[in-house]
Amino acid sequence: MIFENMSIGQLQKLNEECIAQNEHPTAEELLKRYENERRNN
């Protein structure tokens, strides 16, 4: 699949599917966890 040829809607759908299949935390979520842990210690 060539991303340049996809519409924004298609890219968003693909992105949502990837997120749904892949439950790894985002960098932002990891950063929030890290900040919370630092505050608690």
Secondary structure per residue as TSV (DSSP state, phi and psi in degrees):
chain	resnum	aa	ss	phi	psi
A	1	M	-	360.0	132.1
A	2	I	-	-103.3	114.7
A	3	F	G	-62.4	-32.8
A	4	E	G	-61.0	-28.7
A	5	N	G	-89.9	-0.1
A	6	M	S	-94.0	148.4
A	7	S	-	-76.7	164.8
A	8	I	H	-60.4	-40.8
A	9	G	H	-58.7	-43.2
A	10	Q	H	-64.5	-41.3
A	11	L	H	-64.3	-41.2
A	12	Q	H	-63.8	-42.4
A	13	K	H	-62.6	-45.5
A	14	L	H	-60.2	-44.0
A	15	N	H	-61.6	-44.8
A	16	E	H	-62.3	-39.8
A	17	E	H	-63.6	-42.6
A	18	C	H	-61.7	-44.1
A	19	I	H	-64.3	-42.2
A	20	A	H	-63.4	-39.7
A	21	Q	H	-76.1	-22.6
A	22	N	-	-125.8	100.0
A	23	E	-	-91.0	19.8
A	24	H	-	-65.8	141.1
A	25	P	-	-67.0	148.8
A	26	T	-	-76.0	165.7
A	27	A	H	-57.0	-39.0
A	28	E	H	-62.5	-43.2
A	29	E	H	-64.5	-41.2
A	30	L	H	-62.6	-40.6
A	31	L	H	-63.2	-43.1
A	32	K	H	-60.8	-44.8
A	33	R	H	-59.4	-45.5
A	34	Y	H	-61.2	-45.0
A	35	E	H	-63.6	-40.9
A	36	N	H	-63.2	-42.2
A	37	E	H	-64.5	-40.3
A	38	R	H	-63.2	-40.7
A	39	R	H	-64.3	-36.5
A	40	N	H	-77.4	-18.1
A	41	N	-	-97.1	360.0
